[in-house]
Each structure stands twice: as C-alpha cells, then as structure tokens.
Amino acid sequence: MPTNVPPQYREAEARYRAAVSPEDKLAALEEMLRIMPKHKGTDKLQADVKARIAKLRQHQEGPRKGGGHSHVIAGEGAGQVALVGPPNVGKSSLVSVLTGAEPKVADYPYTTIEPVPGMMPVEDVFVQLIDLPAISTEHVEPWVFDLVRRADILWIVVESGGALDGLESIRSLLAAKHIEVYPQGGSSAAGGDPAWVRKPGMLVVTGMDRPGAADNLEILRALLEAPWPVHAVSPVNGHGLEALGRETFEALDVIRIYTKEPGKPADRKRPFTLPRGATVADLAETIHRELAQGLKFARIWGEGVFDGQQVQRDHVLAEGNVVELHLM
C-alpha cells in the first residue's frame, strides 16, 4: 500500500476492517476510493478497492433481480449532500426549489418513499442533493442509513417550531446505527473508534416564512450547544437559500480549478472540483489518466503564484487557480 494516503483514508480503511454488515463495508470502501490520491502509484490499490466494491454491490443487488433496486446513488458534482429529517419539515420542497427535481410534496407524513437526487447550482458548480424519506422512532426505511453513510455532508432539516427536538431525535436515530453527525467545522466525539461512521452536518431550519418563526429561531439559538451553526431558510420565499448553497460548497472543503490551452483564454464555465490539498498531478488524473502519465509541467495563474508560473506535478493547487498542462 502506498505511504502517501491521507489520514482520512486510514480511518475509512479501519472502518472497513471493523465493519460487519455488507452495507457498512461498502460505505467504507466507497469513502476509501473517493479519498485516495489518483496517480500511477495507486493504480493497483484503486483496482483492488473497485473490485471489492463491485463484489459487494453484486451481492446487494442479487436478491433484488426481478424487482426493486439497490438505492445506490453515484455522487456527482462538487459533493453529495443527504437531507435527513423528521416527517413534514420541508426537505422535498427544499430539493425542488434548489435543484428543479420533482420529489413528491404533500402536507402529510412520509410522502417521500424513494431517494430523489437533484443538482443544486452554486455559482459555476453543482452540488448533489438527495432527498431521503423521513426518519422517526415510528418509521424508517432501513436503506436510508446506507445513503447517509455514503454522503459527504448531511443536512439535518428541522422545522422552526420543533427544531431542537428534531435535531436530538435525528442524532439519536443515527447514533443507534453507529453514525455520528457532528457540527460542520467542529470535531467528532466518537474519536477513532472504527465501528463508527462520522459525518459533518449542517442544521437547516425551515419555515422561516411562518408567523413566530423568528422568535422560535432565537429560542433555538439560546438552547443549542455552541458549536451548531444554524442555517435558517424558507423554500416558500427563498429566505436564506443562496447563503445555504454557498456555505454548503465551502463545507465540502473542495476547490475549483479552471483549465486553459496554451495561447487561449481560460475555460471559466466548467471548473473541475478537487479536494483541498490536491496537486497538479491530481488534476491531470481527474481529466484523463493518459494525460497524467504524460504530464511534464504546468503553468498556473491565481492565488499563491505569479501569473504563468511554471510548476511541477506535485504543486498544491489553490481555490480558483487557472492551470495550463504541458505534456512531454
């Protein structure tokens, strides 16, 4: 195994080794594949992890032949966000307004019975949202926890009138499945226990268009533990939605990289998104493996360099950099 994998990879690998159920093993393997650096030195490791993922997925999907499906949703865009919350808190309305997807919306509980993905635009990139069925002590679809484990970030969606109870209920239900959700930007309390999956969460409070919502929000802020930031929104009048999208992108801890061909302007319409700390080699690998293998050097414009500076493949990229790749 290569020695340059990040600590997060080691943590995911430990969860894989400690996992008992196929679902937990698959979630850990998918996280390992997403985190590991993509370069020639990890080709064999990538192939091994992909093979194990394929075997587990085949095992999961086998009994469903002839009916049903596996509820596996491949990540797209800058990151994947799973919406988790009690019944009737506005999750489906949020996804509909923010992405244009069409989940079923009604004023009775458990309207959503299947996961509904949609792509939320944030400036010049997209973030994938997944509307999940409500979870509560009365009812929960077991496969919901599989999708929660695979997401990059969770939105804990609650309604302003019962926000604190909703948050505590969701955290308790997830904890029963060894899933810890902690405030984005904060730290995990589960430590390095490989039996637990740890996910950063954002507390999204809906219903800010309703009477008394502002007062309820102040009470919530006073009662919450200090680390939890609150994102107050309304799908009805659009309150807070733009800020929610922007802060979600920042929480994903990825950077946008623009590319250009020699002698031509940068392509500012379709940036690549990479994990913070990614290198020129990682960018080349994301574009195409053959490009990474033939990479000689790059020229970069933007933060941390002077315009057109020549750098090598191990140069660490910064948000908004423009990169011109040169081959051997």
Secondary structure, DSSP 8 states (H G I E B T S, - for coil): --TT--HHHHHHHHHHHH--SHHHHHHHHHHHHHHS--SGGGHHHHHHHHHHHHHHHHHHHGGGTTS---------BT-EEEEE-STTSSHHHHHHHHH-------SSTT---S-EEEEEEETTEEEEEEE-----SS---TTHHHHHHH-SEEEEEEEGGGHHHHHHHHHHHHHTTTEEEEETTS--SSTT-TT-EEEEEEEEEE-TTSTTHHHHHHHHHHHS-TT--EEE--TTT-TTHHHHHHHHHHHTTEEEEEE--TTS----SS-EEEETT-BHHHHHHHH-HHHHHTEEEEEEESTTS-TTEEE-TT-B--TT-EEEEEE-
